[in-house]
Structure formats: structure tokens, C-alpha cells
Amino acid sequence: MITFTPLKWLVASIIIGILPVLSAISNTENDESEIVSLKQFPQLHKRLSNGESVTVVFLGGSITMGAKATTGQSYRELVGSWLTNTYPNAKIKLLNRGIGSTGSILGAFRFQDQVLNENPDLLFIEFCVNDRGSGPKALENPHIEKSPYRTLSGLVRRARQFNPDMAIVMPVTTMRKAAIDDTWKASRKVFTSFANREHVPFVDLYQACYENPLPAGLTEDLLFTGADTPGNAVHPDNGGHKVYAHAINETLRELFNTGKFTFRKIAKEHYQSFPLEPRLYTPNDFEGTESWTLKKASSRFPAIHGREVMIATADSQPVTLTFKGRPTILWGYKQDGNKEATGVIELYVDGKLLNKISGESKIKGTLSMGRWNWIYKTVDPENEHTLTIRVPKDQKDVFMPILGIGVDAGRP
């Protein structure tokens, strides 16, 4: 018989009280694994083997676009070649939706037009490197705006709602080993923990480059070459792309053959999508564009080239957009054909100045035109609002290409 003294009762009560807390902590993130069946991949394998038509979309940044790789040697092209060689009778449509210097927020706004409208059967989502600026804050609080947990949740949720049979793979890209910093480490943790939690097959390309055996003929020094520049730090050479593709192809082979993937067990947590309800307004949605240059975009990015663009010049009169929701991003680009963006434009919401955006960098009081600009404004999403874009009267040399405005039409 066990006899409890008052002290023993106190200790027992404390232990019993903290056990649920310890259990919750241990189940939140641990080293336990689970093998999950993913029927989408064997189904896709069967369709490919039967010679059916299949669409593959690669959504991402410059790495997906193929920066620094020679023609035919980007990971995207090598994965496409593996698919077409493995399934020679299938009719495979391969779509490049990579845009340099962009992350999952712009990806959310172009997702309907550039991904879902193509009805993909296989979707790759690659944003780890470009989302690394948001990684540390997202680890502290995954529910903040700009958190990759939220943007990725929105992308995956929309894809699965659109087509539950869509196969999704996340390549978690890495960097030159010497350039790896805490922001990328945080981003890698965000992306891999999200993928484990939501059962999205992923390929950890740090492991492929620096921990696993490399394909024959490759060594670490051949993966990221060139001077120590920001571009060379994130863009693999042909050798790096070959490693990326090899790891992705091996993952696809296993998924096609077994329909299973091993995830780390992580307790489920709901992340509200961000943006909640993304809507992309394009030049055709604006009023008063008669004095703007309306044309097809001329860009080295296939995901931009040929899109409708409106270009502000010194003579451009104000244009307006009526919307409900919260203005979130301006989608622009710094060069159309051989002409660089220059000058300044102003954005107003309901008559109040929201932002000034300049083609040149380091103009005081302006945002430098990027491939997208954050213009978030909290307004009542229930009411109609007017966004106005105008060229200041003192601007004499203006060339500002705009592809669209992203508005979050959801209710927070």
C-alpha cells in the first residue's frame, strides 16, 4: 500500500498538472514520423503511363525561372525532361510560372490566373529563398501578415479545393553554404514544418546539396559558383540545378511507385490564409487609361511576357480603380524591353496619399519599383473605395510599367 504525505500529494498534484502541458509541447514538434498515403501521385502515374494529357505548373521565383542555368539545364527543365522521358506516350504540358525576386504573396495574387486557370495535375511551389525575409518573424508568430505559414496555407488550400486530385510538391531551396544565414534557416524551418503539418510532399534541397551523396561528377564547389554576390548566393549553377532535379525526380519516382511519403509528426494548427480572398485587378479594370500606354509586356520572364501592361508617362492623366477590400500589392516590373523604369507615381485611396513609387532607387520618400510593392492599407472591406494612380506634375521623365493591383477582398 502506498501512503501519501502532504508533501507527496503536493508533488503528485504538480506532476499531474503539468503532464498535459508537457504532452502538448511534445506533440507540437518532435522527431516522430508518420507515413501518409497520397493517392494523387499513383493516380497521376497511371494517367501518365496511359498516355493521357497532363499539365505541370512550376510556381516560384528566379530559381524556378532558371536564373544562372543554361538553356535546358534548370531544375524545372530537367524535371520536365525526366517526366517526358519516363512517360514518352503522355502529352505533358510544362508551364514556367517563375518570376525573379518575388515570393508567395505575389504568388497568391497570380495563383488563379497563372496556376488554377491552367488546371494543373502536378504543381510545384518554390518560394523558400525569396520568402526568407519573413522567416524569423513567422517563427515567432506564424499568424502575422506576410507569414509564409499563411500564404502557403492559402495556396495549398485553394489548390486542394480546386482539385483534390492535384499532386503538389514543395522544393525547399537552399543557398551557397557560406552565405546561409539565420533568415534562410528560419525560412527553411517554416517551409518544412508547414509541409510536414499539412502533408505536402517536399524536397529539402539543403540535404540534397550538403548532406546526401551528390550525383556522379559533382562536388560541392560546383553547385554555387562565382563571386560572393547576393545573386550568386541564391542561384545555383548547372551543377546545383542538376542536384535539385535529381532529388525532386527521385522523390517523384518514390511517390509514383508507392503513393506514400514520410512526414514528421506535428500537431495540426489552423493558419488563416493571407490574403484571405486575393483579387488581381489588371489594366482593363482601370478607368481613364486613354493617356497611358497600353500594350503587351516585353519581359525576359515568361510569366510576365505578353501580359497586358499599362505604362505611365509624363503626360499620363490619373487612372482610377473602384474596389472592395484592402489594397495589398502593386504588381510592376523595372524594365519593359530595353527601357528601364524611371520617374515617380503616386497612389491614393479615397483621396488620401497611400504611397509614392519611383523607378529609381534611393529617392527619399518613395518606394523603389520592384517586381511587386507592398501597399497594404486597412480600410473598411464592406464599402467601395477608389484607388487613384497619378503622375506628379513636376515629373518630366516617366516610364512606370504596371501589371496590376492586388486587393484582399476577404473579411478579417
N, C-alpha and C positions, 0 to 999 in steps of 0.2 A: 504494500500500500504506500502511495506517495503522499507525503504530508507537506502542505504549502504553508510557509511562514508568511507574514505580511510582506516582507521584502521579496520573497519568491513570487508572491502574487503580483507585486508591482512590476517586477522584471518580465513575468509572463505576459502581463497586460500590454507592456510596451512592445514586446516582440510581436504579439498577435496584432497589435495596432499598426505596426509598420510593415507587416508582411504583404498586405495588399499593395502598398506603395512600392516595395521592392519588386513585387511581381510586375507591376505596371512598368517600372523602369526597365526591367529585364526584357519585357516583351516589346518595348518600343523599338529597340535596335540591338540586335545581338548577332551571334555567329551561327545561329541555327539556320538550316537551309530547308527549302521545300521544293519538290519537283512538281511543276504545274503543267497540265496538258493544255495545249494551244491548238485547237482544231483548225484554225485558219491556215496554218502552214502545210499540213498534209493535204488539205483541200486545194490549196494553190499548187502544190506539187503535182497533184492529179490533173489539174487543168492544164498545167504546162506540159506534162507528159502526153496529154491527149491532143496537143497541138492547138489549143484554144488561144483566143486573143487575150492578152494580159497587159495592163498598164502599170508601170512602175514610176513613182514620183520621188525625186530626191529633193527634199526641202532643207535649206540650210544657208550657210554663209559662203565666204570665198573659198573655203576648203572644198565644199561641195561643188562650187562652180568650177574648180580646177586650177586655182591660182598656183603658180610656180611649177605645175606639171606640164610636160609637153603633150601635144595633142594625142589623145588616146590613152594617156598614162595616169589620169586622175583616178582616185579610188572609185568615183562614180562610174567612169567609163570602164574600168576593169571589172567592177561588179556586173555592169551591164553585159560585158563580153562573156563573163563566166555564165551568166544566165542564158544568153543566146547560144553559146557553145554546148551547154549542158542539155538544153531543150531546143534542138535545131528545128523542130517542126512547129514550135509555138510562134505565134505572131506577137512579139513583145514590143510595146511602145515605151521608150525610155524618155523621161522628161526631166530636164535640168531646171530646178527652181532655186538655185543658189544665187544669192546676191551678197557681195562682199560688204563687210563692216555692218552687217545687220544681224539682229538676234530674234528671239522668239516673240517679242512684242510686235514688230512689223510682220513677222510670220503669221501671227494671229489675224492681222487685218487683211493679208493677202491669201489666207487659207481657203476661203470659199472660192474665190475667183481662180486661183492658180493651183489649187490642190483638189478640193472636193468636186469642182465642176469637171475635172478630168476623170472622175470616177475611178480612182486608183485601186488596184488589187493588192499592191505592195507599196508601203510608204516608209521612207527613211526620214528621220528627223534629226538634224545635226546642228546644235547651237551651243554646245558646252563652252568652247573657247570664246565665242562672241558674247555670251551671257556672263562671263566671269566677273564683270564689274558689279553684278548684283549678287554674286555668290555669298560673300561674307554676311551681308545684311539678311539674306534669305535664311541662312543657317541660324541666325539669332531669332528671327521671326519669319516663318515661312508664309505668313498671311499678309505681308505688306504688299503694296502696289509694286509692280516691276519684279516681284518674286518669280523666279523660274518655276517654282512649285506651282504657282497659279497659272502662268502662261502655258506651261506644259500640260497641266490638267485640262485647260480649255481645249488645246489642240487634240489631245488623245480622246477626250470626252466627245468632242464634235465628230472626230473620225469614226469612233465606235457607234455613235448614234446614227451617223450617215450610212454606215455599212458595217454591221457586226462581224462580217467575214473578212474585213480588211486586215491584212497582215501588217504589223507595224514593227520596225526595228529602229533602235536609237544607237547610232555610232557616237560614243563618248570620246571626242577628240582630245588629243594631248598637245604638248608643246616641246620645243627643244629642251632637253633635260636641264641645261644650265640656266634656262630662262624661267623655269617653273617657279611660281611664287604662291603666296597664300591665297590670292584671289582665284587662281586656277584650281588650287587644291580644294577650296570651298565649292567652286562650281562643279568639280568632279563629284564631290560628295553629294551635292544637291541632285545632280542628274542620276547618279547610280542609286541613291536612296529612293528617288521618285520612281525610277524604273522597277526597282525591287518591290516597292509598295503597291504599284499599280499593275504589276505583272506585264510589263512591256519588255520584251527581249532586248538586251543591249550588248554592245561590244565595247569593252574597256580597252581603248587603244593605247593607254599608258602601259598596261600589262603586255599588250601585243608588241610594243616597241622596246620596252625596257626590262621585262621580266620573263617573257616566254622566248623560246628559241626563234630566231629570225629565219625567214626563207633563205634558201641556199644563195650564196654570193653577196649577201647583205651584212653590213656591220652597222653599229650604232652611229658612227660618224657619217654615214651616207644617207641618213634619214632626214636630217635638217641641216643644210649646208649654207655657206655664205657668211657675210659679215654679221656682226651682232646688231641687227636692226629689228624693230618690232615686227615687221612683216616676215622676216626670216625665222623669227622665234615661233611663229604660229603656223607657217605654211610649210608642209613637208615637201621635199623634193620627190622625184620619181620613185626613189627607193622607199621613202616614207609612205607615199600613196600605195605602193605595192604591198607594204606591210598591212596598211589599213584594209586594202581589198582582200588580202589573204585571210585576215582574221574574220572579216564580215562574211566572206564566202564559206569558210569553214562553219561559222555559226548557222548560216542558211542551210548548208548541207545537213547539219545535225537536226535542225528544226524540221526540214522537209522529210527526213527519214524517220524521225521518232515522234515529232509533234510535241516534244517536251523541252522545258527549259528549267534550269535550277536557279531559283531566286533565294536571296537572303530573307528570312522571315522578319518583317517589320509590321508593327501594328498599323492597322488602317487609320487614316486620318483624312478628313474631307478638306479639300482646298477649293475655295470658291474661284471659279475661272476669272482670269483677268486677261483682256477685257471681258466683261460679263456678256455683252452682246455686240461684238465688233461689226461696224459697218464702214465700208470704204466708199467714200464719195469721190468720183472721178471727174475730169474736166467737163464732161457732158452734164453733170449735175449742177454746175455753177451758172449763174445768170450774169450777163454783162460782159461776156468774153470776146465781144467783137473786136476790141482793140488789142487783144492778146494774140500771140502766135500759137495757133492750134495745129498740131502735126503728130506724126508718128515718131516716137522716141528713137534716137540713134545712140545705141549703147553697146559696150562690149559684154554686158550682162544679158544673156538670152532671156532672163525673166523680166527684163525691162524693155529690151529692144522691140520696137513695133507697137508698144502700148501708146494709148492716147496721152499726150502731154500738153500742158498749157504753159507758155513761156512768157514771163513778164519782161517788158522792155521799158525804156524811159517814157514812152508815150502811152503806156497801158493805163486805162481807167480802172477804178475799183471794180472788183467782182464780188458777188455775194453768194452765200450758201445758206439755205434755211434747213434747220435740222432739229431733232430732239435727241437729247443725250448730253454727254460730256466730250468736248473736243480733246483728243488724246495725242495724235501724232500728225505731223506733216510729212508726206512721202515725197521727197525730191531727189535730185541727184546733181552732182557737181559738174558734169560735163555732158553735153549733147553733141555728138560728132566730134569735131575738133575744137569746139568753143567751150571755154570754161565759164562756170557761173560767176557772176560779178554783180555788184550793186547791193541794194537793200530793199526788202519788202517789209511791210507792217501787217500784222494780223490783229483784228479787232473782234470782240464778241459783244454783241448788243451795244456797240458804240464805245466800248472800253478797250484800251490797248492791251493786248494779250502778250505779244512777242514781236521783236524785230529780228529778222533773219537776214544774214549777209552772205554773199558769195565768197568773200574773202574771209580769212581767219583773223582773229585778234582785233576786230573792230569793237571798240568799247560800247557796251550796252546792247550788243546783238548776240544772237546765237549763230555760229558758223553753219552754213548749209551743209548738212551731211546727207547720207543716203536715207536718213529719216531723222526728224527732230521731235523731241518731246515737248508738247504744247499743252499739257493737261490743264484743264480748267474745271473747277467744281461749279456747276450750275444746276438749276432745277431740271431734272431729266424729264419731268412731266410736261413742261412747256416748250413751245417752239422758240428757237434762238436763231440769231443771224450772225454768221461769220463773214467778215469782210477782209479781203486782201487788197492792199493798195500799195502803190509806189510813192514814196515821199517826193515832194516837188523839187527838192534840192538834188535828186539823183539824176545824173546825166548819162551814165553808162551802166545800163541794167540788162542782165540776162540771167533770169532765175527760172529754171525748169521745175514744174510741179506736176507730179503724177496723181496726187490725191490728198484727201484729208481723212484721217481715221477718227471715227466718233464711237464712243462706247454708249450704246443706246439702252443698256440694261439698267435695272433699278438696283442700287446697292442695298 
